[in-house]
Amino acid sequence: MNEQQPWTIGRLLSWTTDYLSGRGSSSPRLDAELLLAEVLKRPRIQLYAAFDEQPDEDARGRFRDLVRRRASGEPVAYLLGRREFYSQDFRVTSDVLIPRPETEHLVVLLLDLARGYQGASDTLEIADVGTGSGILAVTAARHLPKSRVTAIDVSPAALEIAQSNAVEHEVGDRLEWVESDLFAALPEERRWDFIVSNPPYVSTAEMDELPEEVREHEPRLALLGGDDGTAVIRRLIPQAARRLRPGGSLLVEVSPMIAEAVEGLLDAEPALERGPTVKDLARHPRVVQARRIEAPAG
């Protein structure tokens, strides 16, 4: 490499792409573009019209630091401090899971069911259990203006991130924040029309097989679902059955590996009637659902 050549945007991207490719990145060019766009504080698409531009030494230094961190396995979303979900930007830190496209299937199902739901009140009551960065709670509040959302998480750090996202998206006045292990900290008489959750569902064995950047950087508390991946879901289902209003629904994102087991848990809950499981774009089971019915007498 001729070190006398100027470090233009085009050269920085080309060199960084090769560098990250050799260190295991699955999307080295995209990573390079996102990191450089962040440093230069401009949309990524604008880089293509500025390949001959030469960033100053301060910008190149900040870019080098981000690239080193990415090469060590730190996820791009944490380096940027944000991630897009359902066409919205959300703040993320290592205290919360990075939003993934698969979770959008849960949002679509919630919005479809909610818009046709005939509840006893004009205000739709929704609980997001394990809210993390708040993507489900905030998106529900934005797209269902007559809703009120209870965002629940056992992690105070996660709740802080979720609250900041709610404020940024201007729905903070319709969200309630509860630090709790599932529903433990909420009054027994509270009821909701919809309970949604993207709970920890990675089994102990699967944890070791996750990509290093997930395994080493994302919070284990939000990933690990016990030996078989259903530890949290086994506790959530009966609690949700008691907390749903008649006709209300429980919607839970699951791993395809445990979908059948979770369907069995729903079938075993007498107060719930299981609906069809939603598949993702790869045709894998992704979101299970069940509707609250009146529990049998006795």
Buried (B, 14 or more C-beta within 10 A) or exposed (E): EEEEEEBBBBBBBBBBBEBBBEBEBEEBBBBBBBBBBBBBEEEBEEBEEBEEBBBEEEBBEBBBEBBEBBBEBBBBBBBBEBBEBBEBBBBBBBBBBBBEEBBBBBBEBBBEBBEEBEBEEEEBBBBBBBBBBBBBBBBBBBBBEEBBBBBBBBBEEBBBBBBBBBBBBEBBEBBEBBEBEBBEEBEEEEBBBBBBBBBBBBBEEBBEEEEEBBBEBBBEBBBBBBEBBBBBBBBBBBBBBBBBBBBBBBBBBBBBBBBEBBBEBBEEBEBBBBBEBBBBEEEBBBBBBBBBBEEEEE
